[in-house]
Amino acid sequence: GFQNKRQSLSKPEPKEIAVLPYWIPWFGHVIPFATRFQSFLADASKSTKDGVFHLILAGTVHNIVIPPSVVKPILLQKSTIISSNDFIFRVMESVFGDQGSVRKADPAFIFGTAHQVLYKLNREPFVSNAAASTVRVVQERISNLVSFSHSWVDQSNWERVANITIDPSGTSAVASFFPLIRYFVGDIACGILTGQDFMTNNPNVLLDLFTLDASFNKLLVGLPWWFPGMAPAYAARSRLAQAVREHQEALYAVWEDRDPGSGWSDMSDVSNVMVERAQVWRSIRAEPDLSSPSDLSVLWALNINANQIVFWALWHIFQDPTLCSEIRAEIAPHATLSSIHSDLPIKEAPKLTINLDALLHKCPLLKAAYLETLRLEAHSTSYKAVTESFTVTESAEDAALDGKSQPQTYKFKKGSYICIPHGVHQMDGRYWKDPKSFNPRRFFVSVDKSTDKKDESDDDDDDKKEGLPAERTALDMGTMKVFGGGQTMCKGRNFAEREVLTFLAAVLVSWDVEPADGTGRWTDPGRLWGSATFVPRRDVRVRMKRREV
Ligand code: HEM
């Protein structure tokens, strides 16, 4: 007996992973999985009293994994053991329309040379250059987030989608807050990645990108162009692919001393990452079917999380007057408005100056509001195929939470899939007290504790090899994995933090925003579950007024 007990303590036997009961053979759990994803998986985890269980989806085994102590080692497995390749091929083909080119290309090139360039999004010089450009352009444009121009011709792209009505006083305006913010952020971010000429030549690029994204899941399951409602997504996709192709060809022309065409007078502001991507495509004389959908996917990744996060963070902050004034007080020394003296009869809008370094290092509440918005609104999913069987043992803490007397070892079998619904964990009341409430301070830890800890976001280890100085703040992301993990972990996360903090500070300092109906109450617009960060289901109409110095 003693021997047995010792054995089981030192090396727990892998247990068969429980299959959630289902009624329709082969088809299995497809319907609840597709229609109620997150609530279905959260309920299933409760009913099996286990955070790891099997689903059957159209004849294949899907291991759903929720406990953080099991998730972390899975995300760190080598690409010879778990692989995202199948999923990437599928997305490239069904969503970005590569005609199978990525699947047919040399994997050493796709997952080696071309992929390596994406790591540079997370390193110097990209991060500092892109962040500095963001600050500069945001400072220039923030006072014209709403320009108070009556004429559509004089309005900016972001105003035209926001259905703006100017109040008779001429000092406040009503706008649809989500498209306003989403396009304002996107216009600046895209211009920084691709250069300004790309944006000028393709004024509808964001409209097309968001039209494509709105049909992401439908494209992924293979709905054809003639299926009702799908034509706009297919049309948007071919315009986008064409736009990216023209951009690449213009770069090639510049390098070869040919005339790139009249729309491309200055390509010196294209980011180093997009230049290097174009260089690697050119080095193998890649067909446009391969190179343009691939770079389109980078443009898409730039815009489908961060822009929405800026909107949601503002939505959460503005509806809590105490929090809003606390954050404004915290950032006040580092994001300042100054008045511009002029002799013109019309008063000029005040000028904003942002010290990004201080926002990053001296504004824990602002930063925590960003993390809390990620927890509530960025519910991503990691999907992997198991190419070699392996086992993972959960931690004693996770086992105890599921009421088990000892940790369990799970065996993930070759040929099955692993699905990690990060949002289920992010809303789990056992890890996050009162999970539905917006409470940025939940991420605060004492400074002593934080200096002992390795930053959770470092676990694809590319930052350690080269890159940014370690930032020690009294914040800890804890078990949250909103940026995924392993080789496909988000490459934009360092830039995203700088980008989001810059936009939040700029709007909070420059604008007063309240619900347009005058009630002072912010109603919840609901959420659309799509490819990434939630999109609000209903319009959020707000009244906006410039803040004075
Ligand atoms: C707050 C904002 C953001 C969130 C929550 C976010 C989240 C994610 C997630 C969950 C993934 C998939 C990770 C996985 O497979 O495990 C991803 C991938 C990626 N993201 Fe982000 N992202 C954000 C901002 C950005 C920005 C601003 C950029 C562009 C500079 C970017 C570029 C990418 C790229 C290129 C990938 C693909 C990585 C690869 O396949 O190697 N992301 N992101």
Residues whose N, C-alpha, C, O or C-beta is under 5 A from the ligand:
A	BS01	HEM	L118 L121 A301 L302 N305 A306 I309 A378 S380 S382 V482 F483 G484 G485 Q487 T488 M489 C490 K491 G492 R493 F495 A496
